[in-house]
């Protein structure tokens, strides 16, 4: 039997289904049916999404967006261990608390490096196309087991903590997956060609510096829209980078790719769409201003973007 990414999807689906059920049955939750329904829908996509028609999955995603958009996914205050109990546990465990967290990357690396040698009966033990993700999933399961042993708690307590974390993150936890697909949608829709048409029609790209600035600023802006530099990359590189910077000005594509992605990361620092980096920390720290992280990062991002424009204009044509 080959361990595929599907098993990881099923595991994640089961966890989300349990969390959704816990929220629905929590009578103190202000939006228990909409919030619980949101996570149950998300769980079903992981569990049986590949067996459903694409249109049905699309409708489910739209329903999730409507629930989140109308404020249906709100946080509650689930019952957790008392502050005294948590302090006592932390004092007892001390630096051992870091062991489960460090286990995940260690196991991921071990699985990734050893996967090519794990072949039995002519079949690979781990699906080669998704070795890293599967290794990450295995690492998470092992880390959970280690955490339960160290803390002397049960898997049930870990599910309560998972529910608390999901409540804190709210709908922002779903954004990375949604935005990752947005890049593919933009690419298939021909947005890159549209960008090329607009930039060449309304902006004079006869000057090399202008073309470089358009490429870097475009990478930052599209990343702000998509929340993901990897999603913005094919749009701007296919629209401006390759045809103009490489095709017309004969620049070094390796330098263009490196600094172009760095420019995209400048956009990451300035957008709530990059939920993992900007919204999640604010939620976990329970900051009163959800955009506090972004406000701190904007000056750095703009400074780096200006520096990237000059760097690309110099290094790409050496």
Phi, psi and omega in degrees: 000135178260130179280113183252171179295339180299322179297323178293320176298317179298317180298314179297321178298318179297316179299314180295325178295318178295317180297316177300319178295321179296322180290317180299322183274358179275102185291345180270354180285130183293336181225051190295325183283317179288316180294314178296319177298324178302310183286330176292319175300316179298321179296319181296327177297320178288324186281314186229015183301325181287344180263351181266151174299145180306325181297322180293317178297320178299318178296319179299319179294320178296319177298318177299318179296320179293318179299313180293319183296327180265017174077026182278347181251087181249160181274154175237190177237080181294154180289129178230179177298148180295159180299321180297318180294321180292320178295319179295320179294319180295321179294324180287320185276325181051234185288350177295342178301333183278348184300311179300319181295320180286338179297323185299306179294326180297312180295322179300315179295316181299314180296318182297317183284332184262354186301322182293339180265350182270076180236124181230127181063029180082358180248135177290142179289330182235134180302122186294329185291337184227042184301313185295315180296319179294319176300321177297316179297316178298319179299321179295318180295316179294320179297322177297316179298316180296319180297320179296321179292316183293317185272349182062030177254174183257170175296328177300320177294324178295325177293324177296320178291324177296319178297318179298319180293316179297321177298321182290320182284328181060212185294344181298337179294338183271340187304316183305317180293317181296315183288331176298323178285335182298325178298319178294320179297314180298320181295313180293332181279355178079029180295326178302316178294322178295320178297318179299319180295315182295314183294320180284334182278325187245349180235131180283108180262018177290336178266128186300317183296322178296317179297319179296316180296319179298318181296311183293314180293322177298320177299317180294316183293316180292328176293323177296325179286316186270340182075010186209119179296328180292329178285326180284333187301309181296332180292306184284325180289321177286334183269323185235314187302299184289309184290328184260299186294320180269311185291319183267312185264357174058047178279169180280114183295329180296317178293319180300315181296314184296308183285331176298315178294323178298323176294323176298321179295334174297322176293325178302323182290346188243016185226138174289346179293335175276070190300319183302324185267327191247321183270320182297313178301319179297322179290317181294323180276357180055045178288142180294329179257113182295337181262015183299319181296318181296316182300324179288327186275340186303311179302318178296316182297315181293321178297314179297322180297316178297316179298320180298321180299313180291322178297314181296319180296330181271308188286328185291337186243024177288000000 
